[in-house]
Amino acid sequence: MHGLMMGSPLLISSLLTHAERHHGATEIVSRRTEGDIHRYTYRDLARRSRQVANSLLAAGVKPGDRIATLAWNGYRHLELYYGVSGIGAVLHTLNPRLFPEQIAWIANHAEDRFLFFDTTFAPVVEALQPHAKTLERWIALADIARLPSPTAIAGLESYEAFIGGASDVLEWPLFDEGTASSLCYTSGTTGDPKGVLYSHRSTVLHSYAAALPDALNLSARDAVLPVVPMFHVNAWGLPYAAPMVGAKLVLPGPGLDGKSLYELFESERVTVSAGVPTVWLGLLNYVTAGDLKFSTMRRTVIGGSACPPAMLRTFEENYGVQVLHAWGMTEMSPLGTVGVLKNKHAGLSREEQYAVQYKQGRAIYGVDMKIVDDMGRELPQDGVAFGNLLVRGPWVIRSYFKGAGGDPLEDGWFPTGDVATIDADGFMQITDRSKDVIKSGGEWIGSIDLENIAMAHPGVAMAAVIAVRHPKWDERPLLVVVRKPGVELTREEMLRHYEGKIAKWWTPDDVAFVDTIPLGATGKMLKAKLREQFKDYRLPTA
């Protein structure tokens, strides 16, 4: 027997329809690549998104066609989010931080038809165009007067001209909620990038879950500024969740430095933000140097890589900003866990609460997770046992686009590649990536704990820990440190910093000081490059 409820499909267009009808006057504020501030409303977004849709249909775009973007967080990019997916085509967000050859490979593999791009990326597009085999049209997100000139981009068009003559009247089509909506490629740090193809259903369900009180706690009372780029896992779902709840959206464009972000936080009375630790490091340095405070910002989501405990404490103790420590993956749309305390933690001391917040958090509804040993046997959730982290759920990948890499699942679970513990309250803590764990004398040492301790030193700007070969112990940890400008810091001082904080045998055997640590396109440290750089390094203990 079936229930007698309406069978409305969960479609991305329904989020926009809801926002237009019930939050039509709520603002969307963008810092444009032109340098000025643009303001309009959800009602305007809906109208222009319908123009995008009608323009694409008139240009022969069919359901399932891939439409690519190479753009910052801005209102035009947001219009493409809805205009493309709303007609059953697939929005493919390309990462401009990759090399043009990598972008070309991804665009060819996806068989993208059109490319919409911000004018700041014109040099990237010039380098990309000769290698793109399937792209038919090249459309700059600008009006005709703002097109880059001179340019070597053949057939260059203006976005405003592309949509300007189109009707803003459209009844969004209804189709199966399992229809593909958007496409993101993994960073490809080990082999070619692989495409993750989201559906309308998975995206809407992810938006519901992200907005929950024990997740990102979003509402119509919030002003949300996603620092995480819209080209990186759909800005962690915020361009969908904000319209769902009617939150004001503030889109920062290319200005992701501390000064630019702080000005937007204050002028637009931002209450919630989200980004990776490297971005927050720049912001904290700026506000600290200027002895500034946040007037309205009350919480920020930190993910992409582990939030250093020192950063979490600085936000909360110095600036009154709650840190929501989160974890996820491109393959998970991306949200998996958020570190919101339970009622039982209210009576704990602040230090005890911090110990829980340092973990990556607990699974939000829709994500199931477990840890297993190398034989696939489930391990206890006691906060001590650590093993390979597996996940499953309605917004977790089943297979990669075009079957790349074969079947990724293990008995119906997706192996994340992370090594983790899960405690009795469900709080998960990443101890390492499986490929980064240090195996010393048959025992595992997690690099993340060692990095967090190093980052708490006031003279350290960035730190990474990698495994280096050792004749007796097989591998031992090497600490790689970037000093803060003007700081004198010695090997002995750094190693003393670990005393009393970890088991003595976990202490790194040596410290290497470098000018920079290589970062990937999403802001993560590229430990594979560090291991290559230090492959012949000889430890003093060796």
C-alpha positions in Angstrom: 0.0 0.0 0.0 1.3 3.4 -1.0 0.7 6.7 0.8 -1.6 9.2 -0.7 0.8 12.2 -0.9 1.6 14.3 -3.9 4.6 12.9 -5.9 6.5 16.2 -6.4 10.0 15.5 -7.6 12.9 17.0 -5.7 14.3 19.4 -8.3 16.8 22.2 -8.0 14.4 24.6 -9.7 12.0 24.1 -6.8 14.5 25.8 -4.5 14.5 28.9 -6.7 10.7 28.9 -7.0 10.4 28.7 -3.3 12.9 31.6 -2.7 11.2 33.8 -5.3 7.7 33.2 -3.8 8.5 33.4 -0.1 11.8 35.3 0.1 11.6 37.4 -3.1 12.9 40.6 -1.5 15.9 39.1 0.2 19.2 40.4 -1.0 22.0 38.8 -3.0 25.1 40.9 -2.8 28.1 40.3 -5.1 31.6 41.9 -5.4 32.0 41.8 -9.2 35.2 41.2 -11.1 34.6 44.7 -12.3 35.4 45.8 -8.8 32.0 47.2 -7.8 29.3 45.9 -5.5 26.2 44.5 -7.2 22.9 44.1 -5.4 19.6 42.4 -6.4 17.1 39.9 -4.9 16.0 36.3 -5.1 13.2 37.6 -7.3 15.7 39.0 -9.7 17.8 35.8 -9.6 14.7 33.8 -10.5 13.9 36.1 -13.4 17.4 36.1 -14.9 17.8 32.4 -14.3 14.7 31.8 -16.5 16.4 34.1 -19.2 19.5 31.9 -18.9 17.3 28.8 -19.4 15.5 30.2 -22.4 18.7 31.3 -24.0 20.2 27.8 -23.6 17.1 26.1 -25.0 17.2 28.5 -28.0 20.9 27.7 -28.5 20.0 24.0 -28.8 21.1 22.8 -25.4 19.4 19.5 -24.6 18.8 17.6 -21.3 22.1 15.9 -20.2 24.3 18.4 -22.1 27.3 19.6 -20.0 27.6 23.3 -19.7 30.9 24.4 -18.1 31.8 27.4 -15.9 35.1 28.9 -15.0 34.0 31.5 -12.5 34.2 33.1 -9.0 31.4 33.3 -6.5 29.0 35.9 -8.1 25.4 36.5 -9.1 26.0 35.5 -12.8 27.5 32.2 -11.7 24.5 31.7 -9.4 22.1 32.2 -12.3 23.9 29.5 -14.3 23.6 27.1 -11.3 19.8 27.3 -11.7 19.3 28.1 -15.3 21.4 25.2 -16.5 20.2 22.5 -14.1 16.7 23.8 -14.2 16.2 22.6 -17.8 17.8 19.2 -17.2 21.3 20.1 -18.5 24.3 19.5 -16.3 26.3 22.3 -14.7 30.0 21.5 -14.8 32.1 23.8 -12.6 35.7 23.8 -13.7 38.5 24.7 -11.2 40.5 27.6 -12.5 43.4 26.9 -10.1 44.4 23.9 -12.3 46.8 24.2 -15.2 45.1 24.9 -18.6 46.2 21.5 -19.8 44.4 19.9 -16.8 41.3 22.0 -17.4 41.3 21.0 -21.1 41.6 17.3 -20.2 38.6 17.6 -17.8 36.5 19.6 -20.3 37.2 17.1 -23.1 36.4 14.1 -20.8 33.1 15.8 -19.7 32.3 16.7 -23.4 31.4 20.2 -22.3 29.5 22.2 -25.0 29.5 25.8 -23.7 32.0 27.6 -21.4 30.9 30.6 -19.3 33.8 32.3 -17.7 34.8 35.4 -15.6 36.9 37.9 -17.5 39.7 37.5 -14.9 40.2 34.0 -16.4 40.6 35.2 -20.0 44.3 34.2 -20.1 43.4 30.7 -18.9 40.7 30.4 -21.5 43.1 31.6 -24.2 45.5 28.8 -23.3 42.6 26.3 -23.0 40.8 27.0 -26.3 43.3 25.3 -28.7 43.0 22.0 -26.7 39.3 21.9 -26.1 37.7 19.5 -28.6 34.0 19.7 -27.7 33.5 23.3 -26.6 31.4 25.2 -29.1 30.7 28.6 -27.5 32.9 30.8 -25.3 30.8 33.3 -23.2 32.4 35.9 -20.9 30.4 36.8 -17.8 30.2 40.4 -18.7 28.4 42.9 -20.8 29.7 43.8 -24.3 31.6 46.9 -23.0 33.5 44.8 -20.5 34.7 42.0 -22.8 38.5 41.5 -22.6 40.4 43.3 -25.3 42.6 42.5 -27.0 42.0 38.8 -26.7 43.0 35.6 -28.6 39.7 33.9 -27.7 38.0 33.1 -31.0 34.2 33.6 -31.1 34.0 35.4 -27.8 30.5 36.4 -26.7 29.0 38.5 -23.9 26.8 36.9 -21.3 24.6 39.9 -21.0 24.1 39.8 -24.8 23.5 36.1 -24.7 20.6 36.3 -22.2 19.5 39.9 -22.8 17.0 39.2 -25.5 15.5 36.1 -23.9 12.1 36.0 -22.2 12.0 35.7 -18.5 8.8 33.6 -18.7 9.3 29.9 -18.2 7.5 27.1 -16.5 10.4 25.0 -15.1 10.1 21.5 -16.6 9.4 18.5 -14.4 11.5 15.4 -14.8 12.8 12.5 -12.8 14.6 13.7 -9.6 17.3 11.2 -10.3 18.3 13.3 -13.4 21.9 14.5 -13.3 22.2 18.1 -12.2 25.9 19.1 -11.8 29.4 17.7 -12.3 32.5 18.2 -10.3 35.9 16.5 -10.8 38.2 15.3 -8.0 41.5 17.0 -7.7 43.4 14.2 -9.3 46.4 14.2 -6.9 46.8 10.4 -7.7 46.1 9.8 -11.4 43.6 11.5 -13.7 40.7 13.5 -12.1 37.4 11.6 -11.9 34.0 13.1 -12.4 31.3 13.1 -9.6 27.9 13.4 -11.1 25.2 14.8 -8.7 21.5 14.4 -9.1 18.7 16.8 -8.4 17.5 14.5 -5.6 20.9 14.2 -4.0 21.4 18.0 -4.2 18.0 18.9 -2.6 18.4 16.3 0.2 21.9 17.5 0.9 20.5 21.1 1.1 17.9 20.0 3.6 20.5 18.3 5.8 23.1 21.1 5.5 20.5 23.6 6.9 19.6 21.6 10.0 20.3 23.0 13.4 23.0 20.4 14.2 24.6 21.0 10.8 25.1 24.5 9.5 22.0 25.9 11.3 20.9 28.2 8.5 17.8 30.3 8.5 16.2 33.4 7.0 17.8 35.4 9.8 21.3 34.7 8.4 23.5 36.5 5.9 25.8 33.8 4.4 29.1 34.5 2.8 30.6 31.3 1.2 34.3 31.9 0.9 34.6 28.3 -0.4 34.5 28.7 -4.2 31.4 27.8 -6.2 33.8 25.9 -8.5 34.7 23.6 -5.5 32.0 21.0 -4.7 29.3 23.6 -5.3 30.5 25.9 -2.5 29.7 23.1 -0.1 26.0 23.3 -1.1 25.5 26.9 0.2 24.1 28.3 -3.1 21.3 25.8 -2.8 20.8 25.8 1.0 20.6 29.6 1.3 17.6 30.0 -1.1 16.0 27.0 0.6 15.8 28.9 3.9 15.7 32.4 2.5 19.1 33.6 3.8 20.8 36.6 2.4 23.7 35.6 0.2 27.0 37.6 0.0 29.3 36.5 -2.8 32.9 37.7 -2.6 34.0 37.4 -6.2 37.8 37.2 -6.6 38.7 39.1 -3.4 39.6 36.4 -0.9 42.3 38.3 0.9 41.8 39.2 4.6 41.0 42.9 3.9 38.4 42.3 1.2 36.6 39.6 3.2 36.6 41.6 6.4 35.1 44.6 4.6 32.2 42.5 3.2 31.7 40.8 6.6 31.2 44.2 8.2 29.4 46.1 5.5 26.9 43.3 4.7 26.4 42.2 8.4 27.4 38.6 7.6 26.5 36.1 10.3 27.8 32.8 8.7 30.7 31.9 6.5 32.5 28.9 5.3 36.0 28.1 3.9 39.3 26.2 4.2 41.9 26.9 6.9 44.3 28.6 4.6 41.7 31.4 3.9 40.9 31.9 7.6 44.6 32.1 8.4 44.8 35.2 6.1 41.7 36.7 7.6 42.9 36.2 11.2 46.3 37.7 10.4 44.5 40.8 9.0 42.1 41.3 11.9 44.8 40.6 14.5 47.2 43.1 12.9 44.5 45.8 12.8 43.1 45.0 16.3 39.7 44.5 14.7 36.6 42.7 15.8 33.6 41.1 14.0 30.3 42.9 14.5 27.9 40.3 13.3 29.7 37.1 12.3 28.8 34.4 14.8 29.8 31.1 13.2 32.0 29.8 10.5 32.3 26.4 8.9 35.9 25.2 8.5 36.6 22.1 6.3 38.6 21.0 3.3 41.4 20.0 5.7 41.6 19.7 9.5 41.1 22.9 11.4 44.1 23.6 13.6 43.1 23.7 17.3 44.9 27.0 17.7 42.7 28.5 14.9 39.5 27.2 16.5 40.4 28.7 19.9 41.4 32.0 18.3 38.1 32.4 16.6 36.1 31.4 19.6 38.1 33.1 22.4 39.3 36.2 20.7 36.4 37.0 18.4 33.4 35.2 19.7 32.9 33.2 16.5 31.7 29.6 16.8 33.7 27.2 14.7 31.7 24.4 13.0 34.5 21.9 12.3 33.2 19.9 9.3 34.3 17.1 7.1 33.3 15.8 3.7 34.4 15.0 0.2 33.6 15.8 -3.4 32.2 12.3 -3.6 29.8 13.2 -0.8 28.3 16.4 -2.2 30.3 17.2 0.1 28.9 17.3 3.7 29.5 14.3 6.0 30.0 15.5 9.5 29.7 18.7 11.6 31.2 19.2 15.0 28.2 20.5 17.0 28.2 19.6 20.7 25.4 17.5 22.2 23.4 18.5 25.3 25.5 16.1 27.4 28.6 18.2 26.7 27.1 21.4 28.2 28.4 20.5 31.7 31.9 19.8 30.6 34.8 22.3 31.2 35.7 24.5 28.2 38.9 22.4 27.7 36.9 19.2 27.6 34.5 20.8 25.1 37.4 21.8 22.9 38.7 18.3 22.9 35.4 17.3 21.3 35.3 20.2 18.9 38.8 19.4 17.6 37.3 16.2 16.1 35.6 16.4 12.6 32.2 16.0 14.1 29.3 13.6 14.0 27.4 12.4 11.0 24.4 14.4 9.8 21.2 12.6 8.9 21.6 11.0 5.5 25.2 9.9 6.1 26.0 6.5 7.6 29.6 5.8 8.5 31.8 3.1 10.1 35.5 2.2 10.5 36.9 -1.1 9.4 40.3 -2.9 9.6 42.3 -4.0 6.6 40.2 -7.2 6.4 37.0 -5.2 6.3 35.9 -6.1 9.8 34.0 -3.3 11.6 35.8 -1.8 14.5 34.2 -0.5 17.8 33.1 3.1 18.2 35.2 3.7 21.3 37.3 6.7 20.3 40.4 4.5 20.5 40.3 2.0 17.7 41.1 3.6 14.3 40.6 2.2 10.9 39.5 2.9 7.3 36.5 5.2 7.2 33.6 4.0 5.0 30.4 6.0 4.2 27.1 5.5 2.4 24.0 7.6 1.9 21.7 9.3 -0.7 24.2 12.0 -1.6 27.3 9.7 -1.6 28.7 8.5 -4.9 27.8 5.1 -6.4 30.2 5.3 -9.3 32.3 7.9 -11.1 31.3 9.6 -14.4 31.8 7.3 -17.4 32.8 4.5 -15.0 36.2 5.9 -14.4 38.2 3.7 -11.9 35.7 0.8 -12.0 33.4 0.1 -9.1 34.6 2.2 -6.1 32.4 0.6 -3.5 33.2 -2.1 -0.9 30.0 -4.1 -0.1 27.9 -1.0 -0.8 30.1 1.4 1.1 32.3 4.1 -0.3 35.9 4.0 1.0 36.9 7.6 1.8 40.7 6.9 2.0 40.7 8.4 5.5 41.9 6.7 8.7 39.7 7.7 11.6 38.3 7.0 15.0 34.6 7.2 16.0 33.7 7.7 19.7 30.6 6.4 21.6 28.8 9.7 20.9 29.4 9.3 17.1 32.1 12.0 16.9 34.6 11.1 14.1 38.2 12.2 14.1 40.4 11.9 11.1 43.9 10.7 12.1 45.3 10.7 8.6 44.8 9.9 5.0 45.5 6.3 4.4 48.3 7.2 2.0 49.8 9.7 4.5 49.9 7.7 7.7 53.4 7.1 9.1 54.2 3.4 9.8 56.9 3.3 12.4 58.1 0.0 13.7 54.8 -1.6 12.9 52.8 1.1 14.7 50.8 3.9 13.0 51.5 7.6 13.7 48.8 10.1 12.5 50.3 13.2 10.9 47.3 15.5 11.6 47.8 15.5 15.3 51.5 16.4 14.9 50.6 19.2 12.4 48.0 20.6 14.8 50.5 20.8 17.6 53.1 22.5 15.4 50.5 25.1 14.2 49.8 26.0 17.8 53.3 27.4 18.0 53.2 31.3 17.7 56.1 31.3 15.3 54.7 28.8 12.8 52.8 30.0 9.7 52.2 26.5 8.2 53.3 23.0 9.0 53.2 19.5 7.5 54.4 16.1 8.7 55.5 13.4 6.3 57.0 10.0 6.5 60.8 9.7 5.8 62.6 6.3 5.4 64.4 5.0 8.4 66.7 1.9 8.4 65.4 0.6 11.8 61.8 1.8 12.1 60.9 1.7 8.4 59.4 5.3 8.6 59.7 8.2 11.0 58.0 11.6 11.0 59.7 14.7 9.5 58.2 18.1 10.5 58.2 20.6 7.6 57.7 24.2 8.8 57.1 27.6 7.2 58.1 30.3 9.8 56.1 33.5 10.2 57.8 36.5 8.7 60.6 37.9 10.8 60.5 35.0 13.3 63.6 33.1 14.4 62.7 29.5 15.1 65.1 26.5 15.7 64.8 22.8 15.3 65.3 22.3 19.1 62.6 24.8 19.9 60.1 23.1 17.7 60.8 19.6 19.1 60.6 20.9 22.6 57.1 22.2 21.7 55.9 18.6 21.5 57.0 17.7 25.1 54.1 16.5 27.2 51.6 16.8 24.4 52.0 13.3 22.7 53.6 10.0 23.3 57.4 10.5 23.1 57.9 8.1 20.3 55.5 10.1 18.1 57.8 13.2 18.3 59.2 14.0 14.8 62.8 13.0 14.4 63.7 16.2 12.7 62.5 19.6 11.4 63.0 21.1 7.9 62.3 24.8 7.4 61.0 25.8 4.0 59.8 29.0 2.4 56.5 27.4 1.2 54.5 24.2 1.4 52.9 23.3 -1.9 49.1 23.6 -2.0 46.6 22.0 -4.4 43.8 23.6 -6.3 41.4 23.4 -3.3 43.9 24.7 -0.7 45.0 21.3 0.6 48.7 20.6 1.3 50.2 18.4 -1.4 52.1 15.9 0.7 52.9 13.8 -2.3 55.1 16.7 -3.6 56.7 17.1 -0.2 57.5 13.4 0.0 59.1 13.7 -3.5 61.0 16.7 -2.4 62.4 15.0 0.7 62.7 11.4 -0.6 66.4 11.4 -0.1 66.3 13.1 3.3 68.5 11.5 5.9 67.2 11.8 9.5 69.8 12.4 12.3 68.6 9.3 14.0 69.3 7.2 10.9 
